[in-house]
């Protein structure tokens, strides 16, 4: 890891989020979402990722617990 890297931790509930057809939000969708917002500042990055997940589910709430924690590496010494 290097200074400025973002670390994202999340519960398995993230992959239990479903769209209107019952398709789950999976690793590929998460990678796409993360890549799309990678250039943003940390707070905006995580806000956008959660916004995309809510849009995917077409709901403001989730059936299972979803927790996303993020941090930015500030020092590497």
C-alpha positions in Angstrom: 0.0 0.0 0.0 1.1 3.5 -0.7 0.2 6.9 0.6 -3.2 8.0 -0.7 -4.6 4.5 -1.3 -8.2 3.9 -0.3 -9.2 0.7 1.6 -12.8 -0.4 1.5 -14.2 -2.9 3.9 -17.8 -4.2 3.7 -20.2 -6.8 5.0 -21.5 -9.7 2.9 -24.9 -7.9 2.9 -23.5 -5.8 0.0 -23.6 -8.9 -2.3 -27.1 -9.6 -1.2 -28.5 -6.4 -2.6 -30.9 -7.3 -5.5 -32.2 -5.3 -8.4 -35.8 -5.4 -9.6 -35.2 -8.7 -11.4 -33.6 -10.4 -8.4 -30.1 -10.2 -9.7 -27.5 -9.7 -6.9 -25.0 -6.9 -6.8 -21.8 -9.0 -7.3 -18.0 -8.6 -7.3 -17.9 -7.6 -11.0 -20.5 -4.8 -10.4 -18.6 -3.6 -7.3 -15.3 -3.5 -9.3 -17.1 -1.5 -12.1 -18.5 0.9 -9.5 -15.2 1.4 -7.7 -13.4 1.9 -11.0 -15.9 4.5 -12.2 -15.4 6.6 -9.0 -11.7 5.9 -8.3 -10.5 9.4 -9.1 -12.8 11.1 -6.5 -11.8 12.3 -3.1 -12.4 9.7 -0.4 -15.6 11.0 1.0 -17.2 11.6 -2.4 -15.9 8.2 -3.6 -17.8 6.4 -0.8 -20.9 8.5 -1.2 -21.0 7.7 -4.9 -20.4 4.0 -4.3 -23.3 3.8 -1.8 -25.5 5.9 -4.2 -24.8 3.4 -7.0 -25.8 0.5 -4.8 -29.0 2.2 -3.8 -29.8 3.0 -7.4 -29.1 -0.7 -8.3 -31.6 -1.8 -5.6 -34.1 0.9 -6.4 -34.5 1.4 -2.7 -33.2 3.6 0.1 -33.1 0.5 2.4 -31.6 -2.9 2.1 -33.1 -6.3 3.0 -29.9 -7.3 4.8 -27.4 -5.3 6.8 -25.0 -3.4 4.5 -22.0 -1.8 6.1 -19.2 -0.1 4.1 -16.2 1.3 5.9 -13.5 3.3 4.1 -10.1 4.7 5.0 -7.3 6.5 3.2 -3.7 5.6 3.8 -2.0 8.7 5.1 1.4 7.4 6.1 3.4 4.3 5.1 6.3 4.5 7.6 
